[in-house]
């Protein structure tokens, strides 16, 4: 199970997660397949992102796949950190390897 799926992501967590990954809003929009305006609007909020459940799930999935862990509020407020070892490198399933994605 992904971390804290039942807890909404906050605008501050979203901003911090992008900063940890050194991703632009455009990077996150591309990886989550959500419009950049939606990302920027969500980041500007105090508290929950205020996006649809599907958009929040896509944002969470993109960030967690890159190594972000969402941390519960433990008396000090919610936060984020990177998974031990840093960001997870994306991989291509062996059956999808071809000359076009060979690096």
Residue pairs with C-beta under 8 A, 6 or more apart in sequence:
2 60
2 61
2 64
3 64
3 69
3 70
4 70
4 71
4 72
5 60
7 70
7 72
7 73
7 78
8 48
8 49
8 56
9 48
9 49
9 56
9 59
9 60
9 70
10 45
10 46
10 47
10 48
10 49
10 78
11 42
11 43
11 44
11 45
11 46
11 47
11 48
11 49
12 46
12 78
13 70
13 78
13 79
13 80
14 39
14 42
14 43
14 49
14 59
14 63
15 43
16 79
16 80
17 63
17 68
17 70
17 80
18 24
18 25
18 27
18 28
18 43
18 63
20 68
20 80
20 81
20 82
21 27
21 63
21 66
21 67
21 68
21 82
21 87
23 31
23 66
25 36
25 39
25 40
25 43
26 36
28 34
28 39
28 59
28 62
28 63
29 35
29 36
29 38
29 39
31 62
31 65
31 66
32 39
32 55
32 58
32 59
32 61
32 62
33 58
34 51
34 55
34 58
34 59
38 51
38 55
39 59
41 50
41 51
42 49
42 50
42 51
42 55
42 59
49 55
49 56
49 59
51 59
60 70
63 70
64 70
65 88
65 90
66 87
66 88
67 82
67 83
67 85
67 86
67 87
67 88
68 80
68 81
68 82
68 83
69 80
69 81
69 82
69 83
70 78
70 79
70 80
71 78
71 79
71 80
71 81
72 78
92 101
